[in-house]
């Protein structure tokens, strides 16, 4: 029991990992723990629109664990162009340590979910990626482009970076977002 | 698609619902969105210790949705003695409205999970309640009794209020917590 308690208290640190997006109407940055909750809810809601039939429970499991490595590395905005390999190696080391706090069978289950998300090869992982990538875009669209303007992110960069994974995992969501992003461009909600 | 977007943006408000507990090492109160994520992880980790075999996916689903009514009512500390019926009626009205934003089938699924948690009659709901009740206790134990001291909560009141549901849903966790709470009492970490 102490091992599980040590693990869950270690996870508490994800509440202190801040992202670039702000929750709507709040004067603070979003953290990765509340983001993980929200994308699990988004994926559950979007299930009928997944590109292929998915085991939604595995999708939710992946989304709940996928950011835990940030406890040691911090969040990096998806539009960062460099350093992804080093970052991914550091996240793997972090989750190996953190899931290693648990009894072996449970730790292995979480690590397998984390790795499936990283590999991005199953229908479930691709759908999970679509939800993860779409959520900050939806918040930015509702926030007049807050984090795009603050971080100098252009319309072209957003479309190039998030278009392919969202289209692949959840095509109907991409049709929706593409139109919304064009509207946002016309409103001047992008940086650079 | 717009219905799902409206729903997920409405859920964003749960990030602004504050609880009495503070995340470890952070100078702010915990919010109900990050709490929902953490107890889903706690339940997944504790599964081998559930009082009866449980469908862990339904447990996780319940924990992800159980606090959504607080978007309109706010969080009430579990040690409040009065007003529970009115509060529960207000939460039901809130989740009926919020889940009603979704296409009917998905909205009904979330509402059924919310209701199952509230009813507390299935093995899954009882295990979910144990995780929900245990998490703030674990944080308080790691925080030298922060919210017990700040809110004048006695050892007796904690044991009386959280002992039965945790013992019922996850007996091994209660054995652990009972000893830890006695240690906390000896340290003077309670109010009143």
Boltz contact constraints between the chains, C-beta under 6 A:
constraints:
  - contact:
      token1: [A, 1]
      token2: [B, 172]
      max_distance: 6.0
  - contact:
      token1: [A, 1]
      token2: [B, 176]
      max_distance: 6.0
  - contact:
      token1: [A, 4]
      token2: [B, 45]
      max_distance: 6.0
  - contact:
      token1: [A, 5]
      token2: [B, 138]
      max_distance: 6.0
  - contact:
      token1: [A, 8]
      token2: [B, 42]
      max_distance: 6.0
  - contact:
      token1: [A, 9]
      token2: [B, 142]
      max_distance: 6.0
  - contact:
      token1: [A, 11]
      token2: [B, 41]
      max_distance: 6.0
  - contact:
      token1: [A, 12]
      token2: [B, 23]
      max_distance: 6.0
  - contact:
      token1: [A, 12]
      token2: [B, 24]
      max_distance: 6.0
  - contact:
      token1: [A, 15]
      token2: [B, 23]
      max_distance: 6.0
  - contact:
      token1: [A, 15]
      token2: [B, 34]
      max_distance: 6.0
  - contact:
      token1: [A, 16]
      token2: [B, 26]
      max_distance: 6.0
  - contact:
      token1: [A, 23]
      token2: [B, 12]
      max_distance: 6.0
  - contact:
      token1: [A, 23]
      token2: [B, 15]
      max_distance: 6.0
  - contact:
      token1: [A, 24]
      token2: [B, 12]
      max_distance: 6.0
  - contact:
      token1: [A, 26]
      token2: [B, 16]
      max_distance: 6.0
  - contact:
      token1: [A, 33]
      token2: [B, 34]
      max_distance: 6.0
  - contact:
      token1: [A, 33]
      token2: [B, 37]
      max_distance: 6.0
  - contact:
      token1: [A, 34]
      token2: [B, 15]
      max_distance: 6.0
  - contact:
      token1: [A, 34]
      token2: [B, 33]
      max_distance: 6.0
  - contact:
      token1: [A, 34]
      token2: [B, 34]
      max_distance: 6.0
  - contact:
      token1: [A, 36]
      token2: [B, 37]
      max_distance: 6.0
  - contact:
      token1: [A, 37]
      token2: [B, 33]
      max_distance: 6.0
  - contact:
      token1: [A, 37]
      token2: [B, 36]
      max_distance: 6.0
  - contact:
      token1: [A, 37]
      token2: [B, 37]
      max_distance: 6.0
  - contact:
      token1: [A, 40]
      token2: [B, 64]
      max_distance: 6.0
  - contact:
      token1: [A, 41]
      token2: [B, 11]
      max_distance: 6.0
  - contact:
      token1: [A, 42]
      token2: [B, 8]
      max_distance: 6.0
  - contact:
      token1: [A, 45]
      token2: [B, 4]
      max_distance: 6.0
  - contact:
      token1: [A, 45]
      token2: [B, 106]
      max_distance: 6.0
  - contact:
      token1: [A, 57]
      token2: [B, 57]
      max_distance: 6.0
  - contact:
      token1: [A, 64]
      token2: [B, 40]
      max_distance: 6.0
  - contact:
      token1: [A, 106]
      token2: [B, 45]
      max_distance: 6.0
  - contact:
      token1: [A, 138]
      token2: [B, 5]
      max_distance: 6.0
  - contact:
      token1: [A, 142]
      token2: [B, 9]
      max_distance: 6.0
  - contact:
      token1: [A, 176]
      token2: [B, 1]
      max_distance: 6.0
